[in-house]
């Protein structure tokens, strides 16, 4: 997780009531935000959402300005949370859905794919049962096209720096330095002409290289630079933010790093990035691919002689970062390691080769994974077991699973591996009745003794013990059936099934 930007950036909790979605996410997490104007959304928006929801990422969104509840159930000038996405089969083709939550806990969307919408009847019974939950809890589904039409901004708070690059899951380094724009000494505004005083702005030296090849490698490095301005008043909303931007220059020859680069440097060198516009926001960030080498980062305001404090953060695979002319010594970066290190890279390579995975491919993957948590008793997944797993995950009856569904399966498998190994105290590779009951309870499924015994008879072996593969199959079924019950029940006490739903549940169990 990215390091927190500190309470000094936040002002107070009271200030968050009138702030932007991006500001709240930065204040609470210390992450780096990426804001997408939905009117100009990129063509790969669904791919971005897929990566974001599968990683440790917070996603917020904002409706058009205003202060009223619309006839369609949305609230103008309101922030929502994006809690999930799903591609479903609809009218013999795909439909892309997003799941949103109103923080009020009530007042929901009333259009297509809302809780009362008839469009749900056009899905398979299995998809409808597992996705639709008719509760007035503020959470609802809507089509991606409607989302883009009715919402203005999408804000992704990246807690892992490489979220949207191909370096996800790798080790990253992080450095944070504080600086300030001071009138008369270090507040010279943007570049307007080669002879201006831009060089008087704060300057930061950045040296980057790829760790596996060392400093000689010339392969580009992924670098994320974030500039956050601190509030200029104890109550930050009392004074608007300054318009800010970041310039980055490549250094082709050495200079005295104890002093600011002279005006000649900026006359002779063109920045790698010309800011499209100066933004009056708390944070601006740039994600770049830089060749290994030395660079100069210049944070600045749109106008000269403006004063404010700021925090500059850099994330890369390996770097050294410090302020030029600062009395403080070089600040070496601290290391960030994604907890799912290596998994994102594995998933990306896997689904480039197989965008959709069938039962045979799933069997091959699971039988070649290193189940380190199970010791010497490595599980063997049969084709029948993988077909059963696929049937539980495959909501649209395509016979395959997507990368999103496989990631969710992988998270569940890691949990099941942990609780199975914990209860398999004699390391036999199987669980008896008491161990099974304890393992299911720890995984969140509580069964009475008689039902647990029946599950052991149904899914266990002739010796009334259950191996890991059968445990996985049982847990996936139990969790999916529990989700189905929660979505069908109105009061949490019981459900009424129509014939097609009853047949689906019977075949499902």
N, C-alpha and C positions, 0 to 999 in steps of 0.2 A: 504494500500500500504506500502511496505517496505520503511524504511527511506533511504534517499539518502546517498551514501557513501562519498559525499563531493567533491568539485571541486579540492581539493588537490590530488585526485587520478587520475585525468584525464590528467594532463599536459596542453594540449591546444586542441582546435578543430582541428588544423592542424595535430596533432598526430593521430587523429582518421582515417585519410585517409589511413594510412598504418597499422592499427590495425586489430585485429581479430573481428569476429561478436560478440563473447561473451564479449569482452572488451567494445565495443561500447554500448551494451545493459546495462552492469553494470554502465558505466559512466553516461548514460542519465537517468536511472531509479533508481539506487541504489538497484535493485533486486538481486536475487541470481540465477546464471545460472546453467543449467544442460546440459552438452554436451554429445551427443550420436554419437559414431562412426557408421555410417550407414553400414559399411562393417560387423560390429558385432552387428547389431541392435537386441534388445530383441524381443522375439516372440509376446509380447503385445504392439508393437509399435503403432498400430492403436488405442488401448485403451488409451495409453499415449497422443496421438495427440487429441483424442476426449475430454479428460479431459482438456487438455491445451487450446484448442480453445474455450471451453465453459466457461472458467474462464478468469479473467483479466490477460492475458498472452501474451507476445511478443515472436514470434518464428522466428528465422533466420536460414539460411542454407548456405552452402559453397560448391562450385564445386572443382574439382581437380585442382592442381596447374598449372599455365600457364598464358598466357596473349593473348589469341586469341579467336575469335568467331568461334565455331565449325559449321560443316555443319548442325547439328541438331538444331541450333539456340541458344544453351547454350553458355555462356562465361566462359572460363577456369579461375580459380583463382578469382572468382567473388562471391559476397555475394548477396543473394536473401532473400525476406521476404515470409514466409508462411502465407497466408491470409485466408485460409479456407480449409475445407475438406468435402467430400461428398461420401456416399456409394450409388451407382446406380445399377440398374438391367441391366445386359448386358450378352447376350448369355445364358439366363435363369439362370443366377447366379449373385452373387454380384461382383461389380468392385469397388475398393477403389481408389478414386481420391484425389489429393491434388492440391490446387490452389496457385500458386506462383506469385511473382511480381518482375520484374527486376527494380531496382531503377533508371535505365536510363530512364524509361518510354517508352521504345521501345526495339526491338530485343527479339523475343520470341521463345519458344520451337516449333519445327516443326514436332514432332513425333505424336504418338497416343494421341488423346484427345486435340491436339492443335486446334487453331481456325479454321484451314482449313482441319482438319482430317475428314475422312469419317466415323470414328467410332461413331460419334454423330448420324448418321442416324439409328443406331441400338438401340437407346433409344426410349422411348415413346416420342411422340410430346411434352408432358407437361414438361418432364425433359429437353429436348433439348431447348425449348423456355426459360425456367427459368434459365438455367445454362450457355448456350453458348452465349457469347458476342463477336462478330467479330470486335474488335477494335485493332488497333496497339498501345496499351497503356502500353505494357510491362507486362501485367497480363495474365496468361494462366493456363490451367489445364494439369495435366499429371498423369498417373497411379502410384500408390505407388511403384510398382516394378521397374518402370523406374526411379522414384525419388531415390530409394535406390541404383540403379546402377550408376547413373550419378552424384550424390552428395556425398560428403565425410562426412560432419559434419552437425548435426542438433542441434541447440542451443535453449533451452527453458529458457526464463528469467522469473522466478517465482516471481510474485508480491504479491502473497498470499502464505505464507510459506507452508501450508498444501496441496498444489496443488495435489501432487501425493500420498497422504496418505488418510486414511479414516477419518481424522480429519478436512477435508476441511470445511470451513464455520464456524469454531469455533473461539473463542477469543485466540489470541496469544500474547506473550510478546516478546519484542525485546530489546537487549542490545548491544551497540557497544563500544569497548574499543580500544585505540591505544597502540601500543607497538613498540619495535625495537630490532633488533639483533645488538649487539655491540661487536666488536672484543675485545677479552680478558675478557669480563665480561658476555655476554649473547648471544654468537654465537657459540654453541658447536656442531652443526650438528646433524646428525641422530644417532640412537642407533646402535653401531657396536659391542660392547661387554659389559658385565655387569659392568666392571671396568672403562668404559670411562667417559667422562665429560658431558654426555647428560643432567644431572641434572642442569647444569648451564644455559640451555636455559630458556627463559621466561616461567613462569608457571601461569596458570589461574585456579581459583577454581570455579566450577559450582555446584550448588545445585538445583536439579529439583524435582518436585512433581506434582501430578495431582490436579488441583484446586478443583474439585467437591468432592473428597474423602479426601483431606488434606494430611498431611505428612505421615500418617500411611498406606496409600494404597500402595500395591506392584505391581499394574498394570503398565506395561511399558508405558513410555511417549515418544511421538514423539519429537525429538530434531534435529534441523538443525544448523550446525556449518559452518561458512564461513570465510576463511582466504584470505585477499586481500593484496598484497604487493604494496606499493607506488612506484612511479617511482624514480629511483636513479639519475635522471638528469631532468632538467627543461623540456627538450624534451625527453619524455620517450622512444622513439624508438632509441635513440642514444646509450643506454645501454640495453642489453638484461635482461629479468627478471631472477631471481635466481630460481633454482629448489627447490620447497617447498612442505611441507606436514604437516599433523596434526596427532598427537598421542593423544589418550584419555585413561586415566586410571581410574579405580574404586578405591575409598579410603575406605578401610574396617575399619580403625581406625583413631583416630584424631591425628593431628599434629599441631604444632605452625603455624597458618596461616599468621603470620607476617614475616616468613622467608621461603625461598625456601625449598621444600621438599629435604631431604638429599639424598645422593647417594644410601643409603640402600633401600629406597623406590623403586627405579627403578631396583635394583637387585632382589627384592623379588616379584615384581608385573609385570605381562605381560600386555601389552596394549590391549584394547578391539579391536582395529583395527590396523593391520599392513599395512601401505600404500603399495599398489601394486607397485607404482612407484612414484618418485618425479617429479612433473610437472613444467616445465618452463613456467608457465602461470600466468597471473595477479591474478586469483582467483582459489582456490580449495575449495571444500565444501564436507561435509559428512552429510548424513541424516541417523539418527540412532534411534532405539527404546531402551531407557534406563530405567531400573528399578529406581523408586524414590530413591534418595540418593545423595552422594557427589562424584564429579569426578574432575580430573585434566586434563586440556587441555594444551598440549605442542606444540606450532607451531615451526617448525624448518626448516632450510635449509639443503640441501643434504651434504654440506661440512662445516666444522668448519671455524670460523674466517671470515665469510662473513657478510657484513653489509648492513642493509636496514631497513626502517620503514614499519610497517604493520598495518592493521586494522583487528580485530577479532570480528565477530558478532555471536550472539547466538539467536535462535528463538525457543520458546517452549510455552506450555500452561502456565507454571508458573515456574519462576526460580530466583535465585540470582547469580550474576556473577561478579567477580572482580579479579584483578591481585594479586597473592601472593607476598608479600614483597613490594608492591607498597605503597608509602606514601599517596596516595589518598584514600578517604573513599570508602566504598562499594557503587557501582553504582546499584541502583534498576532499574528494567526494566520498559520500557514504554509499554503501551498496544496497540496492533494492533487489530482492529476489521474489519473483512471482511464485506463490505457493503451488501453482500448477505448472511449475517449470518444465518445459519440454513437451507438455501435453498439447498446447496450442499449435506448436510446430508440427507435431505428429498428426493432429486433426487436419491441419491445412493440407499437408502432403497427401494424406489419405483421401480426402474428398476432392482433391484435384484429379486424382486417378479415378475415383468412383463417387460421382456426385450423389448417387443414391445407392445404398447398400442393401443387398438381398440376403436371404438366410444363409446361403453358402458362404458369401463373403463375410458375414457376421461371425459364422463359425470359425473361419480361418483367422480372423482378427482376435477373437476371444481366446482361442487355443494357442496363440503365439504371444499373448501378453504376459509380462513377468509378474505373476501374482505373488509379490514378495511378502505380503502379509499372511500368506497361508503356509509358509514354511516349505517343507519338502513335498507336501501333499498338493501337487498342482492339479487343478480341476480339468476335466475333459468335457467340453460341451458337445453333445451330439447334435446332428442336424435337426432332429425332432425338437430338442430343447431350444435351439435357436429359432426354429419356426414358431414355437410357443411364445418366446420372448418377443419376436417380431410382431406376432398377432396382437400382443398387448400394447405395443408402441405405435403400430401403424394405424393411425386414426382414419386415414382416407382410403384404406383398403387397396393401396397401390402395390403391396408386396415388398416394399422397401422402406428404409428409414432415411431421413435427411440428416445433415450434420448437426442441426439443432437437437433433433430427437436423440441422436447418438450421444451427444454431450450430456444430455440429461440422464441417459442410461448410465453413462460412465460415472457420473457423480453418485448415483444410487449404488452401483457396483462397488465403489470404494467404501461406502458406508457399510454395505452388507459384508464385505471382506473383513472390515474392522471388528464388527460385532460377532461374526462367526468365529474368527480367530480367538477373540476374548473368551467366548463360552466353550470353545473346544479345548478344555484344560488338559486333557490327556493326549492331545495332538494325534487323534485317531483319524482326523479328516471327516468326521461326521458328528452329528448332534443327537443325543437321546431326548426323551420327552421333556425332562426338566431343563436341559440346556436349550432346547428349541424355544420353550416358553420364555426363558430369560432373554434369549437373543431377540425374539420378536418384540418383547416388551421394551428392550433397549433401543430398538429401531423404530419404536413409536406405535406398534400394533399390539393391543392388549386383548387376549383371548381367554375365555374361561377354560378350565381343565378339560372338559369334555370335547370342546371344539378343537383345542390344541391336539388332543389325542386323535381326533378324526383327521386333522391335517397331516399328522404323522403317518397315519394309515394310507391316506390318499396320495401323498407326495414322497413318502419315505420308502425305504427298501423293505424286503421281507423280514429283516432283523429289527424292524421298527426304529431305524436310525436314518438320519437325513444327511446327504452329502451337500457340498457347497452349491453345485449346479441346481439341485432340487430346491435348496433354500432360496436361491435367487428367484427361481420360477414362482415359488410360493409367495415371497415378499412382493414381487411385482404384481401378482394377482390381487393380493390382499390390499395393497395400497390403491390400486386402480378401482377396486370394488368400493373401497371406502370413499374415494373421490366421487364415484358415481352416486353413492347414497347421499352424500352431502349436496350434490347438485340436484337430485330429484326430490329430496324431502323438503317440505315447506316449514315444518316446525321442529325438525331434528328428532322426531319421535317415530315417524313411519313414512311410507311412500305408497302412492297409488300408481300402478303400472297399466298402460294399455297393452294390448296383445303383442305388437311388434317390440315394445320395450321389454316385456316379460321374456319373449323368445331370445332377445339379445342378451339379457342378463343370465338366462339359463345356459346359453352356449358359452358365455363368458366365464362362468364359474367352474 
